[in-house]
Amino acid sequence: MYSDKHGVRDLVEICAQKGIRTVIISPGSRNAPLTISFHQHPNIECLSIADERSAAFFALGMAQQTGQPVAITCTSGSAALNYAPAIAEAYYQKVPLLILTADRPALWIDQGDGQTIRQQNIFANYIKQSFQLETEVDDKDGLWQVHRIVSEAIDATLLPDCGPVHINLPFSEPLYNTKDYSAIPLPKVITTHPPTRGISETHLHQLAERWNGATKKLIITGQMVPNKALNHALEAIAADPSVAVLTETTSNLYHASFNPCIDRLITSITPDEITQFKPDLLVTCGRAIISKKIKALLRKHAPQAHWHIDPVVTHLDTFQCLTDNIPVAPEKFFKKLAPLAQSPESTFGNTWKGRELLTQEKHHDFLSTCAFSDLKAFELLLQYLPEGSNLQMGNSTSVRYVQLFNQLRGIRYDGNRGTSGIDGATSTAAGAARVNDRPTTIVTGDIGFFYDSNALWNDHLTPNLRIVVVNNGGGGIFRIIDGPTSTAASQQFFETQHQLRAEHLAKTYHIAYTACEDAASLETALSTFYQPTDRPALLEIITPTETNDKILKAYFKHLS
């Protein structure tokens, strides 16, 4: 017994046949036909999350981990607008989401009817494709259009690359009637086959000739999901003495020959040494780059050529020196390049690696006597992460502190770096934890945590979720970056100083809570934090507001 709106029944069936297994539903009336029909389908799991903003980030976390589209649906009006932050993040992070917004019939738009806004193309700037679907159909042509549009929309979440796709669905009343479809044939779906992207032998040899002509080659990897094939391909390439590989934590790439902790490394390079570290050829793959220091360095001291490797050409010119788009999967490109690559006489790779090892020594030297602070708290936290776990990183200072520590083998690093907003980090982690057996930790600042506190208003939190809130009494990043502290408005309008604690929120949602304010109590708390429980747990680390920025600046001075 599905909704009596035949188009909705067929939409739900096509979703199931094309692999949609989870739908996050935010309760409402106008989306009742969708709710009733998805809930009735035996192959689709429906989860109810009231806050649309949190619901969308929860879905993003699930899709981020599985690589498969998750559907979200809500009622009409401002409910749809609350999806926008997660949709923008999914768009830039390339995460597959299917957004189904219920709407009022077109004749009621701008006529003073409740919960009625202009919803067609509402996410226009942050969506791969957007469709308006007529659901009040029962004839051959009308159903054919439903079948075609829904198939196209779901395929578009995955091809040619992943991202969010929107279908707006106007419904007229009545909304709750049902119908028995057991005698009506299932809709037929359209199957789209993935494109075969490659590179011609002629083009490959041309690039190999240019590659071999460069004696200083720098590879920088941005955000991406774990990719063993790429990791192996880069290991082979990195054996070339003219190659240096710089990785960010969100690249999820690891090898002893790679150079992690880019900010830590760049800090130590003096103006007189720039020419030693400046590449002739820059090669990038992956998405967002976190390090502002490497962006500043290469924008000011541009290489002769910059190749960006991505299956979908995007003209991603982060360093303002792009010369070549190479539309192929990076693991395939480097694997094909390796047999053609020559190893010229060069010290470029050793120059970068030697400096990375030196700054690593200075890093450990500073932390051996470092007072309790944000920096020390991150050092201790990362030491206690369980092997084979997932780490979700909040934005602003959280992700940047993690970037100062070497990547850990077996840890998957994720963060909402598509748009780099503070909203939704905990909700994303909650969604990610639900589709994993791996321990999943979200480390977030206090402002980001309180901003997304409705992430805890959720009946689908899993016991493998661990929430770490580094509470330094406000937006600590505004004490670190240049500018805000020079104004009289810094504390109130930039830092947003506060005296809030997470304890009562944790109690409200029946989540185990621990607080600590020094290194000894933090180590004690961490020693039991990851023991198996039947509910998530929350650890709040109170750090000194007045000294965190001073310690971090002293750290960078020590490195340089």
Secondary structure, DSSP 8 states (H G I E B T S, - for coil): -EES-HHHHHHHHHHHHTT--EEEE---STTHHHHHHHHH-TT-EEEE-S-HHHHHHHHHHHHHHH-S-EEEEE-STHHHHTTHHHHHHHHHHT--EEEEEEE--GGGTTTT-TT----TTTTGGG-SEEEE---S--SHHHHHHHHHHHHHHHHHTTSSS--EEEEEEE--S--S-EE--TTS----------------HHHHHHHHHHHHT-S-EEEEE-S----HHHHHHHHHHHTSTTEEEEE-GGG----TTSB--HHHHHHT--GGGHHHH--SEEEEESS----HHHHHHHHHS--SEEEEE-SS-----TTS---EEE-S-HHHHHHHHGGG----S--HHHHHHHHHHHHHHHHHHHHHS--SSHHHHHHHHHHT--TT-EEEE-TTHHHHHHTTS---TT-EEEE-TTT--STTHHHHHHHHHHT-SS-EEEEEEHHHHHHTGGGGS-TT--TTEEEEEEE-SS-THHHHSSSGGGSTTIIIIII------SHHHHHHTT-EEEEE-SHHHHHHHHHHHTS--SS-EEEEEE--TTTHHHHHHHHHHHH-
